Amino acid sequence: YFSETYGTSRGSGVVAHAFARALPLIINEGFAVDAQYARATQTFRDDVELATILASLTADRASLREWQRVANVEAASYSLESVTKKLHYLTEEV
């Protein structure tokens, strides 16, 4: 269980790595993640809840594969091309 301290912890690197690799996230409750990536994120409150999440994913490979598919779809919205299109759209609006 870890607590993010802006400027000193590496939590934002964990999220960036997940985006870059299209990985689902399992993070402690209260850790801020972009709303766009929420469907690819599961949170836990304590070690018991974390163990339950991991056991569930281990027992149900189909759910794990589906969650990985969702992460892949969500991560695509962070591609350079996608971000460039969004920025272009925003600058056209201004």
C-alpha positions as MATLAB code, in Angstrom:
seq = 'YFSETYGTSRGSGVVAHAFARALPLIINEGFAVDAQYARATQTFRDDVELATILASLTADRASLREWQRVANVEAASYSLESVTKKLHYLTEEV';
ca = [
       0.000    0.000    0.000;
       1.474    3.309   -0.946;
       0.648    6.954   -0.548;
       1.425    9.479   -3.291;
       3.379   12.554   -2.266;
       3.567   15.017   -5.131;
       7.122   15.550   -6.273;
       8.634   12.757   -4.195;
       6.839    9.519   -5.061;
       6.727    7.606   -8.313;
       2.985    6.936   -8.506;
       2.500    9.047  -11.585;
       5.171    6.925  -13.278;
       3.125    3.817  -12.516;
       0.121    5.344  -14.261;
       2.185    6.539  -17.233;
       3.678    3.060  -17.560;
       0.185    1.540  -17.553;
      -0.942    3.944  -20.293;
       2.162    3.287  -22.387;
       1.899   -0.504  -22.081;
      -1.932   -0.745  -22.060;
      -1.865   -2.457  -18.672;
      -4.781   -2.703  -16.260;
      -4.140   -1.008  -12.928;
      -4.696   -2.354   -9.429;
      -4.017    0.541   -7.088;
      -4.882    1.617   -3.573;
      -8.164    3.439   -3.081;
      -7.802    7.188   -3.215;
      -4.977    7.148   -5.745;
      -5.951    9.583   -8.502;
      -6.216    8.130  -12.000;
      -7.489    9.905  -15.081;
     -11.227    9.284  -15.497;
     -10.572    8.028  -19.033;
      -8.659    5.059  -17.558;
     -11.187    4.216  -14.826;
     -12.588    1.153  -16.625;
      -9.069   -0.304  -16.705;
      -8.515    0.331  -12.993;
      -9.430   -1.593   -9.846;
      -8.813   -0.186   -6.396;
      -8.367   -1.821   -3.015;
      -8.665   -0.600    0.575;
      -6.470   -3.136    2.332;
      -4.431   -6.301    1.868;
      -7.505   -8.524    2.184;
      -9.301   -6.728   -0.641;
      -6.155   -6.811   -2.787;
      -5.844  -10.569   -2.216;
      -9.492  -11.005   -3.216;
      -8.987   -9.065   -6.457;
      -5.875  -11.070   -7.350;
      -7.520  -14.399   -6.515;
     -10.530  -13.504   -8.638;
      -8.392  -12.565  -11.631;
      -6.299  -15.707  -11.240;
      -9.379  -17.927  -11.089;
     -11.195  -16.295  -14.002;
      -8.826  -15.943  -16.946;
     -11.626  -14.803  -19.264;
     -12.318  -11.799  -17.031;
      -8.608  -11.035  -16.898;
      -8.372  -11.119  -20.715;
     -11.423   -8.851  -20.995;
      -9.923   -6.414  -18.504;
      -6.697   -6.408  -20.528;
      -8.732   -5.707  -23.686;
     -10.415   -2.748  -21.960;
      -7.016   -1.397  -20.876;
      -5.806   -1.648  -24.455;
      -8.821    0.336  -25.706;
      -8.455    2.967  -22.980;
      -4.706    3.314  -23.499;
      -5.267    4.030  -27.195;
      -6.814    7.345  -26.193;
      -3.391    8.383  -24.876;
      -1.514    7.768  -28.120;
       0.369   10.683  -29.642;
      -2.030   10.699  -32.573;
      -5.081   10.754  -30.317;
      -3.718   13.509  -28.084;
      -2.705   15.568  -31.137;
      -6.232   15.298  -32.536;
      -7.717   16.388  -29.215;
      -5.364   19.358  -28.984;
      -6.161   20.352  -32.568;
      -9.874   20.165  -31.792;
      -9.442   22.263  -28.653;
      -7.397   24.926  -30.419;
      -9.989   25.124  -33.193;
     -12.652   25.828  -30.556;
     -10.717   28.750  -29.071;
];
